[in-house]
Amino acid sequence: MSKTADGTALGPMVIVAVDQFEPTPLVDDPLAVRLLPASGKFAVAVTRWPPLRRALVSATETKVPGLWASILCRKRYVDDQLLDAAAEGLDAVVVLGAGFDTRACRLRGIPVFEVDLPANTARKAAALRRRFGRIPEDVTLVPVDFETQDFREELRRHGLAGGRKTFVVWEAVTQYLTEPAVRRTLEQLADLAPGSRLAFTYIRKDFLDGEEFYGARAAYEDFVVKWRLWRFGLAPGEVEGLLAEYGWREREQLGPAEFTARYLHPAGRDLPVSEIERSVLAEFTG
């Protein structure tokens, strides 16, 4: 696991790429391995052999038991919700903290704005040029530091005006922000059209406060205490109220039980799902 926020972009997509070797992958993403740098592609290639794949899963879960399936399930969930919203009609998609995510390349016909730290945006641009020879026409990369910059103003400068029906992906980002930065992000989404949707994840507050470790004491000691990377969390019951302050209505919230029933059991996958992270879908009411 990376010790810096901008170093966390690679790991989740390696997991998605490795999972493509499974008989029933949880996320259908043939592009995942193609956008990875050489080091990531090598890590994926060796896991074609099942014993090495199982070894990588085990190593990944040393600090956070259930992390492997948690990442796959949250990505599958966001993909499903995005496709459902696109079928109903969208003007744009905004991905906050895009990393090496491939959704923009898999979603055709809708403008996608990927917002991320400058270092990650530069790496993503290079990866897209390697894969496609250019940045795809419908994809706009927007470098932003969420703690210090107004990302909404940057989106306007890059062509996304207000009043558009938009799907916002905010996956595995909130824990790296301070509470003021989280609230500022929600404030900056206030000019979207009613009916816009937001899919995001958060870390449980009782974990960040050291009240309950959910088997992930090692991750707490590193990410919260030593490196101070994870700074914001919520209790599940607090989500609805926070969203309502900024014009959003919580539509659904999922954790291990819901992910297991919706994705793992139907695929015949016997994997634990981490308790420390949850996923939320919300709709903008204005």
C-alpha positions as CSV (number, residue, x, y, z in Angstrom):
1,M,0.0,0.0,0.0
2,S,1.2,3.5,-0.8
3,K,2.3,6.0,1.8
4,T,1.0,9.0,-0.2
5,A,-2.4,9.9,-1.6
6,D,-1.2,10.3,-5.1
7,G,0.4,6.8,-4.9
8,T,-2.8,5.0,-4.4
9,A,-4.0,5.1,-8.1
10,L,-2.3,1.9,-9.3
11,G,-3.3,-0.7,-6.7
12,P,-7.1,-0.9,-7.3
13,M,-6.7,-1.3,-11.1
14,V,-4.1,-4.0,-10.6
15,I,-6.7,-5.9,-8.6
16,V,-9.3,-5.4,-11.3
17,A,-6.9,-6.5,-14.0
18,V,-5.9,-9.6,-12.0
19,D,-9.5,-10.5,-11.4
20,Q,-10.0,-10.8,-15.2
21,F,-8.3,-14.2,-14.9
22,E,-11.1,-15.6,-12.7
23,P,-13.8,-17.7,-14.3
24,T,-16.4,-15.2,-13.0
25,P,-14.7,-11.8,-12.7
26,L,-16.7,-9.3,-10.6
27,V,-15.8,-6.4,-12.8
28,D,-15.8,-6.8,-16.6
29,D,-12.8,-4.6,-17.6
30,P,-10.6,-5.9,-20.4
31,L,-8.9,-2.4,-20.5
32,A,-7.7,-2.5,-16.9
33,V,-4.3,-4.1,-17.7
34,R,-3.7,-2.0,-20.8
35,L,-3.6,1.3,-19.0
36,L,-1.2,0.1,-16.3
37,P,2.6,0.9,-16.4
38,A,5.0,-1.8,-17.1
39,S,5.4,-2.7,-13.4
40,G,1.7,-3.1,-13.0
41,K,1.4,-5.2,-16.2
42,F,4.1,-7.6,-14.9
43,A,2.4,-8.0,-11.5
44,V,-0.8,-8.9,-13.4
45,A,0.8,-11.2,-15.9
46,V,2.3,-13.5,-13.2
47,T,-1.1,-14.0,-11.6
48,R,-2.4,-15.9,-14.6
49,W,-1.2,-18.9,-12.6
50,P,-3.9,-19.5,-9.8
51,P,-1.4,-20.2,-6.9
52,L,0.3,-16.8,-7.5
53,R,-3.1,-15.1,-7.8
54,R,-4.1,-16.5,-4.4
55,A,-0.8,-15.4,-3.0
56,L,-1.3,-11.8,-4.2
57,V,-4.8,-11.8,-2.7
58,S,-3.4,-13.0,0.6
59,A,-0.6,-10.4,0.6
60,T,-3.1,-7.6,-0.3
61,E,-5.3,-8.5,2.7
62,T,-2.5,-8.5,5.3
63,K,-3.5,-5.0,6.6
64,V,-7.2,-5.0,5.6
65,P,-8.9,-8.3,5.6
66,G,-11.6,-8.3,2.8
67,L,-9.9,-5.5,0.9
68,W,-9.7,-7.4,-2.4
69,A,-13.4,-8.1,-2.7
70,S,-14.3,-4.7,-1.2
71,I,-12.4,-2.9,-4.1
72,L,-14.0,-5.2,-6.7
73,C,-17.5,-4.9,-5.4
74,R,-17.4,-1.1,-5.0
75,K,-16.1,-0.8,-8.6
76,R,-18.8,-3.1,-9.9
77,Y,-21.4,-1.2,-8.0
78,V,-20.4,2.2,-9.4
79,D,-20.2,0.7,-12.9
80,D,-23.8,-0.7,-12.5
81,Q,-25.2,2.6,-11.2
82,L,-23.4,4.6,-13.9
83,L,-24.7,2.4,-16.7
84,D,-28.2,2.6,-15.3
85,A,-28.0,6.5,-15.2
86,A,-26.6,6.7,-18.7
87,A,-29.5,4.6,-20.0
88,E,-31.9,7.2,-18.6
89,G,-29.8,10.1,-20.1
90,L,-26.8,12.0,-18.9
91,D,-25.1,15.2,-20.0
92,A,-21.7,14.4,-18.4
93,V,-19.8,12.2,-16.0
94,V,-17.3,13.6,-13.5
95,V,-14.8,11.2,-11.9
96,L,-13.2,12.8,-8.8
97,G,-9.9,11.0,-8.0
98,A,-9.9,9.0,-11.2
99,G,-6.5,7.3,-10.9
100,F,-6.0,4.6,-13.6
101,D,-9.8,4.0,-13.7
102,T,-11.0,2.9,-17.2
103,R,-14.6,3.9,-17.0
104,A,-14.1,6.9,-19.3
105,C,-12.7,4.6,-22.0
106,R,-15.5,2.1,-21.6
107,L,-18.4,4.6,-21.6
108,R,-19.0,5.9,-25.1
109,G,-20.9,9.0,-26.3
110,I,-21.0,10.9,-23.0
111,P,-18.3,13.5,-22.1
112,V,-16.2,12.4,-19.1
113,F,-14.2,14.8,-17.0
114,E,-11.5,13.1,-14.8
115,V,-10.4,15.2,-11.9
116,D,-7.3,14.1,-10.0
117,L,-4.1,15.3,-8.4
118,P,-1.6,16.7,-11.0
119,A,0.8,13.8,-10.6
120,N,-1.9,11.3,-11.2
121,T,-3.4,13.2,-14.1
122,A,0.0,13.3,-15.8
123,R,0.5,9.6,-15.4
124,K,-3.0,9.0,-16.7
125,A,-2.5,11.2,-19.8
126,A,0.7,9.2,-20.6
127,A,-1.1,5.9,-20.2
128,L,-3.9,7.0,-22.5
129,R,-1.5,8.1,-25.2
130,R,0.4,4.8,-24.9
131,R,-2.8,2.9,-25.3
132,F,-4.8,5.0,-27.8
133,G,-2.1,7.2,-29.3
134,R,-4.0,10.2,-27.9
135,I,-6.4,11.1,-25.1
136,P,-9.9,9.9,-26.3
137,E,-12.1,12.6,-27.7
138,D,-14.8,12.4,-24.9
139,V,-12.3,12.4,-22.1
140,T,-11.0,15.6,-20.4
141,L,-8.3,15.4,-17.7
142,V,-8.5,18.1,-15.0
143,P,-5.6,18.4,-12.6
144,V,-6.7,19.6,-9.2
145,D,-5.6,19.5,-5.5
146,F,-8.9,19.1,-3.7
147,E,-7.5,20.6,-0.5
148,T,-6.4,23.9,-2.1
149,Q,-8.3,24.4,-5.4
150,D,-11.9,24.9,-6.5
151,F,-12.4,21.9,-8.7
152,R,-15.7,23.2,-9.9
153,E,-14.1,26.3,-11.3
154,E,-11.5,24.1,-13.0
155,L,-14.3,22.0,-14.5
156,R,-15.9,25.2,-15.9
157,R,-12.6,26.2,-17.4
158,H,-12.4,22.8,-19.1
159,G,-15.8,23.1,-20.6
160,L,-18.4,21.7,-18.1
161,A,-20.9,24.4,-17.3
162,G,-23.5,24.3,-14.5
163,G,-27.0,23.0,-14.9
164,R,-26.0,19.7,-16.5
165,K,-27.4,16.3,-15.5
166,T,-24.2,14.7,-14.3
167,F,-23.1,11.4,-12.7
168,V,-20.3,12.1,-10.2
169,V,-18.0,9.2,-9.1
170,W,-16.1,9.9,-5.8
171,E,-14.5,6.6,-5.1
172,A,-11.9,6.0,-2.4
173,V,-11.2,9.7,-2.0
174,T,-13.1,11.1,1.0
175,Q,-10.8,9.4,3.6
176,Y,-7.8,11.3,2.3
177,L,-9.5,14.7,2.8
178,T,-10.2,16.8,5.8
179,E,-13.9,17.4,6.7
180,P,-13.7,21.0,5.4
181,A,-12.5,19.7,2.0
182,V,-15.3,17.0,1.9
183,R,-17.9,19.7,2.6
184,R,-16.3,22.1,0.1
185,T,-16.6,19.3,-2.5
186,L,-20.3,18.9,-1.8
187,E,-20.8,22.7,-2.0
188,Q,-19.1,22.8,-5.3
189,L,-21.6,20.3,-6.8
190,A,-24.5,22.5,-6.0
191,D,-24.9,23.8,-9.6
192,L,-25.7,20.4,-11.1
193,A,-29.1,19.7,-12.5
194,P,-31.7,18.0,-10.3
195,G,-31.6,14.3,-10.9
196,S,-27.8,14.2,-11.1
197,R,-26.3,11.3,-9.1
198,L,-23.3,10.8,-6.8
199,A,-21.7,7.5,-6.1
200,F,-19.1,7.7,-3.3
201,T,-17.3,5.6,-0.7
202,Y,-16.3,6.5,2.9
203,I,-14.4,4.9,5.7
204,R,-16.2,4.2,9.0
205,K,-15.7,6.8,11.6
206,D,-15.4,4.3,14.5
207,F,-12.5,2.8,12.7
208,L,-10.7,6.2,12.2
209,D,-11.4,7.0,15.9
210,G,-9.8,3.7,17.0
211,E,-13.0,2.4,18.6
212,E,-13.4,-0.6,16.3
213,F,-10.7,-2.1,14.1
214,Y,-12.7,-4.7,12.1
215,G,-9.6,-6.9,11.9
216,A,-7.6,-4.1,10.3
217,R,-5.5,-2.8,13.2
218,A,-2.4,-2.8,11.1
219,A,-4.0,-0.5,8.5
220,Y,-5.2,1.8,11.4
221,E,-1.7,2.1,12.7
222,D,-0.2,2.9,9.3
223,F,-2.8,5.0,7.5
224,V,-4.3,6.8,10.5
225,V,-1.6,7.0,13.1
226,K,1.8,6.8,11.4
227,W,1.2,8.3,7.9
228,R,-1.9,10.3,8.8
229,L,-3.3,9.7,5.3
230,W,-6.9,8.8,6.3
231,R,-8.5,11.7,8.0
232,F,-12.2,11.7,7.3
233,G,-14.9,9.2,8.2
234,L,-18.6,8.8,8.8
235,A,-21.0,6.7,10.8
236,P,-23.5,5.0,8.5
237,G,-26.3,6.9,10.1
238,E,-24.7,10.3,9.5
239,V,-24.6,10.0,5.7
240,E,-28.2,11.0,5.0
241,G,-27.9,14.2,7.1
242,L,-24.6,15.3,5.6
243,L,-25.9,14.8,2.1
244,A,-29.2,16.6,2.8
245,E,-27.3,19.7,3.9
246,Y,-26.1,20.1,0.3
247,G,-29.2,19.1,-1.6
248,W,-28.6,15.4,-2.0
249,R,-30.9,12.5,-1.1
250,E,-29.4,9.2,-0.1
251,R,-30.8,6.5,-2.3
252,E,-28.9,3.5,-1.2
253,Q,-26.0,2.5,1.1
254,L,-24.1,-0.8,0.8
255,G,-21.6,-2.6,3.0
256,P,-20.3,-6.2,3.2
257,A,-23.7,-7.9,3.6
258,E,-25.2,-6.2,0.6
259,F,-22.1,-6.7,-1.6
260,T,-21.9,-10.4,-0.7
261,A,-25.6,-10.9,-1.5
262,R,-25.6,-8.8,-4.7
263,Y,-22.3,-9.8,-6.3
264,L,-20.3,-12.5,-4.6
265,H,-22.9,-15.2,-4.0
266,P,-24.4,-15.0,-7.6
267,A,-20.8,-15.3,-9.0
268,G,-20.0,-18.2,-6.7
269,R,-17.1,-16.2,-5.2
270,D,-16.3,-17.0,-1.6
271,L,-14.5,-13.9,-0.5
272,P,-14.7,-11.7,2.6
273,V,-15.6,-8.0,2.3
274,S,-14.0,-5.4,4.5
275,E,-16.2,-3.8,7.1
276,I,-14.3,-0.5,7.2
277,E,-15.5,1.0,3.9
278,R,-19.1,1.6,2.6
279,S,-20.6,2.8,-0.7
280,V,-23.4,5.3,-1.2
281,L,-25.6,6.3,-4.1
282,A,-27.3,9.7,-3.8
283,E,-29.5,11.9,-6.1
284,F,-29.4,15.7,-6.3
285,T,-32.7,17.4,-5.5
286,G,-31.4,20.9,-5.5
